[in-house]
Amino acid sequence: QVQLVESGGGLVQPGGSLRLSCVASGTFFSINVMGWYRQAPGKQRELVANITTSGVTNYADSVKGRFTISRDNAKNTVYLQMNSLKPEDTAVYYCNGEIGYNFRYARHYWGQGTQVTVSS
């Protein structure tokens, strides 16, 4: 089986920082694109950022210049460094990875989600 295990999240004041981590474990053929999504109350889940195996990144306009996504392929880990946090960043954050289970097929796996609350 494949698991995505997240850590981080919590309560922080506006302007503060948090670092989220997500580790893929289990048996798999490959790890392709990895990303972070978030879902606020009453909203659909939305892409925050993703990153390819070679390090090409993509960010939502709302987080550009504040968040940084990175990965360590040797550790099967993706990170999200969040700086200058705003109350509107409050949401449940989910890790997602496209993980290949053989030469031809891949599947998206989700982490359990972690709450990020930005409040004064």
N, C-alpha and C positions, 0 to 999 in steps of 0.2 A: 504494500500500500504506500501511497504518497501522502505526506502531511506538510502543510505550511503552518509553521508555528511563529506567531507574532510576539513581540515584546515592546514595551513602551506605552505611551499614552498616559493620560492623567489630567489633572487640573492645573492650569497655568494662567497667570495674569496676562492681559494684553501687553504685547511687546516682548514676551518671553519666548523661549525656545524649547522644543522637544525633538527627540530623535527616535524614530520607529525602526524596528528591525524585523525581518522575516526570514526564516531559515527553512529551506526545503529539505526534507529527509525521506528516506525510503529507497525503493528501487525504481529507477527510471533510465531511459535511453538518452535523453537530452533535456536541457532546460532552454527554452527559447525566450520570448519576450516576457518580462516581469513588470508589474506595475502596482500602483496604489490607487484605490478608489475610496470615495467617502459618500456617506448618506446622512443627510440632516433630516430632522423631523418634517414630515409632509413633502419631502423631495425624493426624486428618483436618485438611485446610485449614479455617481458621475466619476469620470476619470480625473484623477489629480495629476498623475505623471506616469510615464512608463519608460522603459529602457531596453534596448536590444542587447544581445550577447556581446556585440562589439562596442557597446557604450553609447550608441546614439540615443538621445533623450527627447522627450516630448512632454510639454507641460500645459495644463489648463491656463488660460489667460489670467485667471484670478490669483494664481500663485507664482507666476513668473517673477523672478528676482528675489523671492522670499524662501522658496522651497528648493531643495536639491535632492535628486534621486541618484543613487549610485549602487553598484553591485560588486561583490567579490565572488568571482566564478569559482575560485578554489574552495570557498566556504559555502557555496550554494546559498548565498545570502544577498538580499536586497535591502537597502536602507532608504529612509526618507528623513532628511534633516529639515526641520521646520523652524524658521526664524521669523521675527517680527509678527508673531501670531496675533490675529484679530478675532473678535467675538464671532464673526461670520465664518470662521474656520471650524467652529464647533460642529462635530459630527462623529459618527462611528466610521473609523478608517479600516479598510480591508486590503489585505495583500492578495494579489492574483498572479499566478504564473501559468504560462503555456508550457506544459511538460509533455514531452514525447515518451510514449511507452513502448514503441518499436520504431522501425525504420520509416514507416509510412504514416503513422497516426499520432496525434497529440490531443491532449485534453487540458482544459482550463481548471485549475484548482484554486480554491479560496481559503484564506485564513479565517479564523474565528471572529475577527473584528475586535477593535480596541477603541474605547471611548476617549476622545479628545475634547476637553471642555476648556474654553478660553473665556474667563469671566473676571471682572473686577469686584 
